[in-house]
Amino acid sequence: QVQLVESGGGLVQAGGSLRLSCAASGKISSFHVMGWYRQAPGKQRELVASHSAGSATNYLDSVKGRFSISRDYAKNTVALQMNSLKPEDAAVYYCYASLMRTYWGQGTQVTVSS
């Protein structure tokens, strides 16, 4: 069994920063890909950032230059540093991890006030 536990969401003013963290536990010690999706009310879930084995990263165009994903292989964690937050970044952020299948965290709410 694999569990992903997120932390770090909350309320922040526009222009502020938040750091999301996700810790994986269970039978898999190393995933091929770890990253973050988000879903705002009435919108489809979208990929925000991913970090693949070998350190390849990928970002949603609208967050490039503002968000940064990092990964600690030893601790099996992934983090998302979010700077210069905008109201349109508000959503539930979901951590995911993939190795033959995809595992999901429970989601953490990010609210950005204008």
C-alpha positions as CSV (number, residue, x, y, z in Angstrom):
1,Q,0.0,0.0,0.0
2,V,1.2,3.5,-0.9
3,Q,0.2,6.7,0.9
4,L,0.8,10.2,-0.2
5,V,0.4,12.9,2.5
6,E,0.3,16.5,1.5
7,S,0.9,19.6,3.7
8,G,1.4,23.3,3.3
9,G,-1.8,24.6,1.8
10,G,-3.6,27.6,3.2
11,L,-4.7,31.1,2.6
12,V,-2.3,33.7,1.2
13,Q,-2.6,37.1,-0.3
14,A,-1.9,37.7,-4.0
15,G,1.8,38.0,-4.5
16,G,2.6,35.8,-1.6
17,S,4.2,32.4,-1.4
18,L,3.3,29.0,-0.2
19,R,5.3,25.7,-0.1
20,L,3.5,22.4,-0.6
21,S,5.1,19.2,0.5
22,C,4.1,15.6,-0.2
23,A,5.6,12.6,1.6
24,A,5.2,9.1,0.1
25,S,5.2,6.0,2.3
26,G,4.6,2.4,1.7
27,K,6.0,-0.4,-0.4
28,I,7.5,1.8,-3.2
29,S,10.7,3.6,-2.3
30,S,11.3,5.3,-5.7
31,F,8.8,6.5,-8.2
32,H,9.4,7.3,-11.8
33,V,7.5,10.6,-11.6
34,M,6.2,12.7,-8.7
35,G,4.4,16.0,-9.1
36,W,1.3,18.1,-8.6
37,Y,-2.0,18.6,-10.2
38,R,-4.6,21.1,-9.3
39,Q,-8.3,21.5,-9.7
40,A,-10.3,24.6,-9.3
41,P,-14.1,24.6,-8.9
42,G,-15.9,23.9,-12.2
43,K,-12.6,23.2,-14.0
44,Q,-10.7,20.2,-15.1
45,R,-7.8,18.9,-13.1
46,E,-4.5,20.2,-14.7
47,L,-0.9,19.2,-14.3
48,V,1.0,22.0,-12.5
49,A,4.5,20.5,-12.3
50,S,6.2,17.1,-12.5
51,H,9.6,15.8,-11.6
52,S,10.8,12.7,-13.4
53,A,13.6,10.3,-12.4
54,G,16.8,11.9,-13.9
55,S,15.6,15.3,-12.7
56,A,13.6,16.3,-15.7
57,T,10.9,18.8,-14.8
58,N,7.8,20.1,-16.5
59,Y,5.6,23.0,-15.7
60,L,2.2,24.4,-16.6
61,D,2.9,27.5,-18.8
62,S,1.0,29.8,-16.5
63,V,3.2,28.9,-13.5
64,K,6.6,29.0,-15.2
65,G,9.0,31.3,-13.5
66,R,6.8,31.4,-10.3
67,F,6.6,27.8,-9.2
68,S,9.5,25.4,-8.6
69,I,9.3,21.7,-8.0
70,S,11.9,19.8,-6.0
71,R,12.3,16.2,-5.0
72,D,14.1,14.4,-2.3
73,Y,14.8,10.8,-3.4
74,A,16.1,9.7,-0.1
75,K,13.0,10.9,1.8
76,N,10.6,10.0,-1.0
77,T,9.1,13.5,-1.0
78,V,8.2,16.2,-3.5
79,A,7.7,19.8,-2.8
80,L,6.2,22.7,-4.8
81,Q,7.4,26.2,-4.0
82,M,4.8,28.7,-5.2
83,N,5.8,32.3,-5.4
84,S,4.0,35.4,-6.7
85,L,0.7,33.6,-6.3
86,K,-2.3,34.9,-8.2
87,P,-6.0,34.5,-7.5
88,E,-6.2,32.1,-10.5
89,D,-3.8,29.8,-8.7
90,A,-6.5,29.0,-6.1
91,A,-7.4,25.3,-6.2
92,V,-7.1,22.0,-4.5
93,Y,-3.6,20.8,-5.2
94,Y,-3.0,17.0,-5.4
95,C,0.3,15.3,-5.1
96,Y,0.8,12.3,-7.4
97,A,3.4,9.6,-7.8
98,S,3.7,7.2,-10.7
99,L,5.4,3.8,-11.1
100,M,3.4,1.4,-13.2
101,R,0.3,3.1,-11.8
102,T,-0.5,6.5,-10.4
103,Y,-1.1,7.2,-6.7
104,W,-2.8,10.3,-5.4
105,G,-2.8,12.3,-2.2
106,Q,-5.9,13.6,-0.6
107,G,-5.5,17.2,-1.8
108,T,-4.7,20.4,0.0
109,Q,-6.5,23.7,-0.5
110,V,-4.7,26.8,-1.7
111,T,-6.7,30.0,-1.4
112,V,-5.4,33.2,-2.8
113,S,-7.1,36.5,-1.9
114,S,-6.9,39.5,-4.2
